[in-house]
Amino acid sequence: MSAQPLAPPHRQARVLACVLCQHRKIKCDRNFPCANCLKANVTCTPSTPAPARKRRRPNQDLQERLSRCEELLKQYAADSDPPPSQGPAPQAPVAIAVKPEPPDRTSPESQPSSWDPGCRMVNEEGGARFMDSYVWANIREEFQAMRDIVETEDSEDASILDSDDLTPENNADLFFSPSLASVARLEDLQPEPIHNFKLWQIFLDRVNPLTKIIHVPTVQPWVIDAATGIANVPFQRQALLFSIYTMAVISLSDTECIQALDMARETAIQKFLAGTKSALMRFDFLKNYDTSALQALIFYLYSLQGRYDRHALWILSGTVVRIAQKMGFHRDGEQLDLDPFEIEMRRRVWWQIVIIDCRHAMQSGLRQSMLPPRWDTKMPQNVNDADLLPGATEPIQPREGPTEMAFCIMFNAIFKFKLETDDTNDIAAFEAHLLGHDADSTDPSVAGRETAANRFRSHVREFEKKLIELENKYIDVNAGNVHKAALSVRAIATGRLDERLAPAREQPEWGTQILGPKDMLFKVVLMNEEQRMTAYEMMVQTGFAWFARHHFQLDIFAVLTGHLSQHPTGSLSDRAWAVVERAHEQHGDLFDMSHKPWLTQAQFTLRAWRMREKAFMEAGRVLETPQFIRRLRQLVLSTVEARSSFSSSATPPMPSLPQAKAQLAPPPRQLQPQLAALPPHQPQGGAMDPYFGSFPDIQSFDWDLFGNVVASNGDEFSPATAFGGLGLGNLPGMGPAPNGGNTGAF
């Protein structure tokens, strides 16, 4: 019986991802309809396979590329571990010119103009990635070509080559709560169409002029598309739009938010923050890289200011720096041969990241930011959004007069100066000399520190002249509120410069109210807070009060009130109490007793006021109790009474009612005015931070200065006890955090 020839095995038809998944660049389960289309409630359209490419010998192509990879790896190994040489070795000829790395530095200006980077952008699944190793960039390209060959022959085996999907922990829930993935429809989180356009306009009026990281003509069509259904917008753009909604709400007061959205401000912030995080998770932002997602992360970091632990916030900003570095934003676009539009937008985004990371570093008690050691991204140019055209090939020419970049130009100049001075020890020497450390020492190093401090003062005065030049060149107060805000930057940064730069022994209070470094620290903090009060008042006049309120540093304010317990009288005390009163007028959150940090701060303020009342009574002087003190007393007493009748295991134990009443006892009758009617409180939310993190820069505080502060009952005051949730010094960070205090996810 003759054997029948075996039929050739039937090759199963290749199933491609649907059109929507290919467009969004997300993984498709290749069912019809697929899970992604079902979630988005859209029609699932199968893709049409491309015509088969004729490859005569794919195996041979693979062998050739594998051989090429082996050669590159050998070259990399030889370069990284050279054999010992006998005497001077002759320089080997280089077949391919490799662009050298820049020297290690922080300031962009220290880089020679002839420097050429050894870097390239490598296109991979998930977006373009930056690589500054010539060998590894070529290896990645070879692997990508090999994947293309294998995928042409058998798509099922294509994933064995360099697939990130095979890693066991490859999700974004390392940073965001996994519960966000359970949000079935992002449409449920988006605002109503009319509110969508309101928030966009608020963002354009209040937030965009101070940040300038988006191109308004490019993003506006996405806003229109989102109004008809945000599911029609790719995930990375959804994240950006939700972050824009969040920042718009942050710029509103409680009353304004209810009027605009018919929703409480905090409710709206939580809603749009959830949308931002959910969209970023669905985009898988840790693996897929896109400029829109990076912009969303920047706004997300902005929104966490004052709502998240300041130390953890600096860690999170480092993650954004790494993502930007992986996308090559730390290298100027001209070196990467990008088009002029991309070059300018990348500069804007990178410098905003620099500002955020530097500010968070300072708030975390660090002098220097951990930016990539080799970066050369130039500062943004003085151009309007209308001057930037996507796809244009002609270089962008900066304008000579005022533009919408005025505030960012001034702000960038301040942080550029900080980066330039961080590389030296002049700031540390200046701080030591300013506070009067070792003022009477005969150590020769003291003279060196004084020289360095004087050198720093000289740099500051030169920097003030540069800011004046920028004002004359780019700012016109008649060009809009953003120019008025830009004009306030120099006054805030270098105002009262002589007093702020004078060391302790040259201060007018030396020998009377300033007797040592701790007393000088009190005045440094006082001058810093006075400048911040001035900043708020100037920003209110320009319509950007949210920017000042949003960056309020409760721990610095706590230091000021802590020193007031030691300095109950005197000119510095009078100035400090004026600042405290202005702060309560500007920041309604200081009257919010529903959060423990604000309640604790209120108790601390009242303790300092009792010390002042005691000093005045002993001196036979009459002291009028200001209205904000009377209001704090009433609110704290009401809160303690309410909590004394309701104990919860989820909150730390509060002082007993008798103790609280003893602490809140009114002053003697001869000093006690009648309680006036208290005005209704309108909480504003948010707060304020120095425009460039305090000038002079306050790195850390010596909490031993609280050792002499004694409570009215004779117990020694402990900052760790009174400020358990405020994150003072190196204590645990301040709350409240948006996730209920859990700093493990943001």
N, C-alpha and C positions, 0 to 999 in steps of 0.2 A: 504494500500500500504506500503510495507516494505521499510524502509529507507536504502539507499545504503551507505555502509561504505565510509567515506571520505578518499581519497588517501593521503598518507603522502606528505607533501610539498617537492618539489624538491629543493635540496641544490645546489646552483650555484657553479660550479667548481671554485676553487681558482686560481687566476691569479698571477703568480710570476713575479718578476723583471727579466729582460733579463740578459744574461750572462755578458755582458759588464758592465752594471750598478752594478751588484753584485761585479764584480772584482774591479771596481773603488770606490765602497762603496758610491755611490751617489743615490739619489732618482729617481726611474723610474716611468713614468706615466702609465706603464703596458699596453700600446698599442703596436701593432706590425705593422710596426716598431715604436719604441718609439722616443720621441723628441731628446733625447741625442744621439742616434745612427744616426738620420737624420742630426744633427748638425756635428757630427764627420764623416759623410759620410762613415759609415761602415755598415756591415750586422748585422741586429738585430736578435739574436738567442734566442728563448725562453728557459727558464730554465726548467729543469726536476724536478718535485716535488719529494722530498725525501719520502721514504716509511713511511706510517702513523705509528706513534708510538701508541702502545696500552696503554691507560691510563684508568684504571678501574673507578676511581672516581676523575675526575679533580676538581669538585667543592670542594671535601674534601681536595684536595691538596691546593687549593686556600685558604680555610678557615684556614688550618694549617699555611700557610705562612703569612696570615694576622694577625693571632694571634701572630706569632713570631715577626712581625713588631711592633705590639702593645707593646709587652714586651720590645723590644729594645727602643722604644720611651719613655716608662715609666722609663727605666733605665737611658736614657739620661736626662730626666726631673729631676729625683732624684739626678743625679750627678751635674747638673748645678744649682739646687736650694735646697740645703740641709736644713732640718728643724733645728731650733735652738736647741742646745744640752745643757743639764744640766751637767756641768762639763766635764771632758775629756771623750770622747766617745770611746768605744772599736773599734779597726779597723775591718771593715767588711771583711770577707774572699772573695777573688777574685777567681771566677771560671775560668776566662780566663786571661792569662797574657797579659797585654796591655803594649806595648812599650812606655816608657815615652817620653815627648817632651824635646828637648834640651833647655838649658837656652838661654835667649835672648842675642844675640851677633851679631857682624858683622864679626869679623875675624874668619876664620875656625880654626886657631891654638889655640884659646882659649877654644876649646871644649875638654873635657876629652876623652881619647881613649876608655874607657869602655862604652861610651854612646850608647844607642840602640834606634832607632826611633820608634815612634808609627805611622806607615804609611803602606800603601799598594797601589798597582796599581789595579784599578777596570776596567775591560774591558766592554765597552759600545759601542753602535752604534756611530761611528765617531772617535773611537780610545780609547786607554787606558788613564784613568784619574787618577791622583794622589789624594789620600785622606789621611789626617793624623788624622781623627777621626775614632776610631774603630767602634763606634756605627753607624755612618752614612755610613761607608763603608759596614757594614753588611746590613743596610737598603737598600742600592743601590743593593746589590747582591740579596736580597729577591725580590725587585721590578723587577729586570731583570729576575729572575726565574718565577715570576708571568706573566710577559709579554710573556715568552716562552710558558707557559701553554695556555694563552689566544690565542696567535697567532696560536698554533696548532689546536685549535678548530675553531677559527673564525678570520681570518687575518684582517677583516674590523674593528673589535673592539679592535685590539691590540694597536692602537694608543692612546686610552683613558688613558693608564697608562704611565705617565711620558713621554709624547711626546713633544719634543722641537718644532715640526713643528706647534703646536697650538699657539705659541706666536706670537703676532701681528707684532713685530719689531724684526726680526731674520735674518737680512741680514748683509753682510759685507760692504755695501755701507755707513755705519757710518764712515768708514775710507777712502774708495776709492770712487771716483766719480761714480755715477750710470751710466754715459755714457759709462763706460768701459764694462758694460754688453752687450752693443750693438755691440761689436766686434764679428762678426759672426764666423770668422775662425781665430784661433790662428796661423794656418799655414801661414797666410798672414804676420804675424809679425816675424816669425822665419827666421834666416839667410839662405842663400844658403848653400847647403851641403859643398862646399869647404870652405866657410866662417865659417861654423859651427866648422870645425876642426881647422881652424886658431885661432878662438876665444878661443877654448878649450886649445890650446897650449899656447897662450898668458896668459891665466888665470893660467896655471900650472907654467909658468916661472916667472910671476910678482906678482900675487895676492895670490895664494895658499901658498907659503912659509911663508908669513907674517900673515896668518889667521889660516890655518890648522883646519878648522871646517868640512871638507868633507873627506871621505875616497876615495881616487882617484881610486883604483881598483874596488870599488863598483859603482861609478858614471860613469866611462868611458863607460860601456856598454849602459847606458842610453843615452849618447851623440851619440853613434853609432845608436841606435834606432831612436833618434830624427832626424838624418840626412836623414833617409828614410821616415819620416813623423811624426811630433811631436804629431799628433792626436793619435798615437799608445802608447803614454806615459801617465800614470795617471796624473791628474791635479797637484798634489803636486810636482811631479817630473818636470813637465813642468815649474812650478814656479821657482824651483831651477835652471833649465837650463837657463831660461831667466835672472835670477839674475846673473848667472855666465857670460853670454854674456855681461850684463851691466857692471859688474866689470872689465871685460877684456877691454871694450871700454874706461872706465874711466882711465885705466892705460896707454892709448895711448895719444899721442899728436894729434893735428889736422892733421898734415902732415902724421903721421903714420896711422891714421884712414883712410884717403883717399887712401893711398897706399894699405892698407890691405883689405878694404871693399868697396872701390869706393863710399864712403858716408861720409858726414860731421860728425864730432864727436858728435856734439849736436843732430843732427838728429838720429844718431844711438842710443844714450843714451835714447832719448825720445821713440824711437821705442821699445827697449827692456824693458824699464821701463813699458810701456803700456802692454807688454806681461806678465811681472811679476805680475802686479796688476790684470790683467784680469784672469790669471790662479789662483791666490790666491782667488779671488772672486768666481770663479767657484768651487773651492775646498771648499769654505765656511770656511775659516781658523779660524774664531772666534768660530766655533762650532766643527769642525773636527780637530783633533790634529795629527800631523805627524812630524817626525824629519826633513824630507825633506822640508816641508813647513816652519818650524822654521828656518832652515838654509837659506832658501830664504828670510825670513824676516830680518835676520841678514845682509845679503848682501844688502838688500834694504835700511836698515838704513845707511849702509856705503855709498851707492850711494847718499843719501840725504845730506851728509855733505857738507856744503858750498852752497847748492841749496835750503835750506829750513830754515825757521825761527828757530833759535837755541833754543828758549824757547819751541816752539811747538815740536821740535825734541826730547827734553827730555821727554815730555809727551808721545810721540809715543814709545820711547824706554821703558817706563814703561809698555805699553801694551804688548810688546814682553816679558818683565820680567814676567808679569802675565801669559802669555801663557806657558812659560817655567816652571813656578811654577806649573801650572795646570797639566803639563806633568811630574812633579816630578823631573825636572832637578836640582832643588836646594837641593836635597837629594842625597848623594852619591849612586851610583848604587850598591855598595856592601851591603848597608843596605836594598836595595830592592830586593836582590837575583837575579840580572840580570847576563847575561853571560858576560865574560870579554870584548868582543868587544863592547857591548852596554855601559858598564861601562866607558871605555876609551873615546869613542866618545861623550858620554854625558858630561864628564868632559871638553873636548875641547870646546864643544858648550857653556856650562854654563859660563866658564871663559871668553870666547869672549863676551858674553852678559854682564858680570860684567864690562869688560873694556869699552864697548860702553856706558853703563849706567853711569858709573863714569865720563867718559869724557864729555858726554852730560850734566851731572849735573854741572860739573865745568864750562862749557861754558855758562850755564844758570845762573851762579852766586851762585851756591849752593856748600857748602863744602862737604856734605855727600850725597851719593846716597840712594834712597829709595828701597834698596834691601830687600827681605824677611828677617824678623828679626831672623828667625831660618833656617839656611842652613849649610850644612856640606860637600858640594861637594869638593873633594880633587882636587889639581892641577893636570893637565895632566902629564903623565909620559914621560920620555925621550925615546920614541920609534918611529920607522919609520912606515909608512903605511903598509909596507910589513910584519911587525910583528903582525898586527891585522888581524885576520881571523874571519869572521862572523860565528857564530855558535860554535866556539871553546869553550871548557870547561876548559882548563888549564889556570891558572892565567898568566897574561902577566908579564914578567920579564923585568924591565927597563934596558936599556943599560948604560954602564958606560962612554963610549966615545961620540964623536960628532954624532948627528943625524940631521934629517931635522926639528926637533922641536927647534933648537937652538934659533931662534929669539923669538918664542912664550914663551920659558922658561924665557928669560931675561925680556920680556915685562910683563909677568904675575907676575914676582917677584916685579916689580915696583908698580903695582897696588895692589898687596898683602900688600906691605909696606904702601901704602896709606890707605887701609882699616884698618890696624892695628892702624895707628896714628889718624884716624878720630874719634875714640871713646874717645879721650882725648881732653883737651883744650890746649894742648901744641902748636898746630899749630896756633891757634888764638893768644896765648900769644907771640909766635915767630914773627908773623906778626906785632903785635903792637910794639914789641921791635925792630924789624928790621926797621920799618919806623920812629921810634923815638917818638912815642906818649908818652906823660907824662914823657919825659926824665928828666925834671926838677922838677917833682912832688915829694912831700914828703909823698904821700899816701902809707901806708904799703903794699897795694895790688900790687904796682908797683914792689916791691922786689919779690913778689911771681910770677909775670909774668916773671921777669927776670930769676928766677930759672926754670920755665917751659920752657922758650925759650932755656936756656942752655941745659936742658934735651932733648929737641927736636934736637938740634945740635948734641948732643952725639948719638942719635938714627940714625941720618943721616950718621954720620961717620961710625957707625957700619954697616949700610946698604951698604955703599960703599965697605966695606971689604967683605960683603956677595956676592956682585955682582962680585968682583974679583975672589972669590972662584968658582962661577958659570962659569965664563969665563975659568978658568983653567981646569975645569972639563968637560965642554960640547962644547967648541968652538975651532975650528981649521980653521984658515984662508985659509988653502989649501983645505978645503972641499967644497968650493963653495961660491957664492956671498951671500947667506943667512947667512953664518957664518961671513962674513965681515960686513954685516948689523947688525948682533947681537953684534959684537964687538963694534959697534958705540953707542950702547944703553947707556952703562955706561958713556962714554965720554959726551954724550948729557945730561944725567940725573944729573951727579955729577961733570961735568967739572967746573973748576975755583971755586971750592967749598968754599975756604976761602973767596973770595970776595963776593960770593952770600949769605953767612951765616953771614957776619959781619954786626952788626947794624949800624945805621946812623952815630953815633959819632965815629965809628972806621973806617969809609970810608976815603980814602985819600982826597976826595973833601970836607970833612966837614969844614964848616966855610967859604968856598969860593963859591963853586957851590951848595953845599947842606946846606941849612939853616933851613930846617924843613921837616915834613912828605911829603909834596907835591913834594919837590925836590928829596927826597929819592925814592918816587914812580916812578919818572922819571927814575932813575937809575935802579930800579928793573925791569921795563918794558924794558929798554934798554938791560940789561943783558939777559933777557928772549928772546928778539928778536935776539940777537947775537947768542945765543945757537941754535935758530931755523935756522938761516942762516948756521951755522956749520952743523946742521942736514941735511939740503938740500944737501950741498956739499958732505957730506959723503954718502948719499943715492944715489946721482947721480953716484958715482964711483961704486956702487954695482948693478946698474940697477933698483933701486926701487925709482926713483925720484918722481913717481906719489904719493907715500905714503906721502912724505913731502909736495908736492904741494896740495894734496887733502884736507889738513886740515889747510889751511891758515885762520887765524882769522883776518878778516878785522877790527873788532872793536878794538882789541889790537894794530894793526898797526895804527889805527886812534888816539889812545891815545898817541902813540909815536910822531906822527907828530903834535898833538895838543900841547904837551909839548915843541916841537921845536919852537913854536911861542913865548914861554916865555923864552927859553934858546937859543938865536940866536948865541951865541959864547961860547967858552970854550971847554975843552977837551971832556966833555960829549956830547956837541953838535956835535963836529967833529965825534965822534964815532957813534952818532945817524944818522947823514947824510950818513955816510958810509954804515950803515945798510939799510937806505932807498934806496940808489943806488943799493945795492945788491938785495934788494927785487924786484926792477923794472927789474933787469936782469933775475931773476929767475921766476917771475910770470907775464906772458904776459897779464893776465887779467887786470892788473893795467893800461894798455893802451887801454882798451876796453871802449870807451865812449858811447856805445849803451845801457849800463845799468846804471841807475841813481846812484846806490851805488858807482860804480867805477868812474863815472864822479864827484860825490861829493867829493870822496877821492882825486881825482886829483886836484880839486879846493882848498882843504884844504892843500895839499902838496905845491901848488904854493903860497898860502898865507904865509905859514911858510918860504918859500924861500925868499919872499919879505922882511919879517922881518929880515932875515939874511943879505940880501943885504943892507938894511937900516943901520944895525948895523956896517957892514964893511965900508960903505961909511962915516958914522959919525966918525969912527976911522981912516979914511984916508988909509984904506987897500984895496988892489985889490982882487976881488973875481971872480974866473973863473966859468962861468955857465956850469954845467955838461950837457952832451948830453940828459939825460933822462928828465931834466927840460925843455930844448928846445923842445923836442918832446911833452911833456905834454902841453906846451903853444900852440903849433901849433894845436894839436888835440882838446883841449878844445875850442880854438877860432873858429876852423872850425865847431865844434859841435854846439856852441852857435849861430853862424851865420846861420847855416842850420835850427836850431829850431826857430830862430826869424822870419823866413819867412813861417813857417808852425806851426800853433798852433793847439793843439789837446785837447779836453775836457777830454780825458782819462788820461792825464799826468799832474802832478802838473806844475804850471806856472814857467817858467825859467826866470832868470834875463834878463832884457832888454839888447839889444846889446850895447848901450852906456855904461851901467854899467859894462857889461862883459869886454868891451875893456879897461875900466878904471882899472878894477881889474887886467887885464892881461897886463897892460902897461909894456914895457920892462924897464930894469934898465937904469940908466944914461949912456950916450954915452961912458964915459970913462970906464964903467964896462961892456959894452955890446959887446961880441965877435960876429963875423959874424956867421949867422946860417949855420951850416954844413949840408951836405946831410944826411938825416935821414935814417937809415937802415930799410929795410922792416920788419914789425912786424909779428911774427908768434905766435898767441895766443895759449897758452898751455892748458888753462882750469884747473880747480881744484886749490888746494892750500894747505896750511900747518898749522898745529897745533902743539904745544909742545908735545913731546912724552908722557908725562904723565900729560898734561894739565897745565903746567907752574910749574916750581920748582924754588923758593918757590911758593906755590899756591896763585894765586891772586883771591880772592873771589869776590870783588866788588871794584868799583872805586868811589872816591869822585869827582863828576863832578863840584864841586865848584871851582876846580883848573882852570877851563876855564873862570872864571869870570873876570880875568885880561887881557884876550886876546882881543885886540882891532883891528878891521879891519882898513884898510888904510883910510877909509872914516870917522873914528871916531865912528862908531856904535859898540856897544858891541856885541861880538860874542856869539851866542847861539848854543850849540850842538844839541838842538832839531830842530833848523832850518837847520843847515848845514847837519845833518845826520838824516833826517826824516825817511829814509828807512834802516838805518844801524843797529838799535837795540842796541845802546850804553847804557850801564848801565841797568836801568829798563825801557828804552824807548821801543817802539814797535820794533819787531825783524827785522833782516836784510833780504833782498831779494837778488836775485829774487827767488820765489818759483816756482816749476815745473808746478804748476797748475795756473800760472798767478797771484800769490800773494795771493790766497785764502788758508788760513791755516785751513780751516774747513775740508779739506779732504787731505789725503796724498797718 
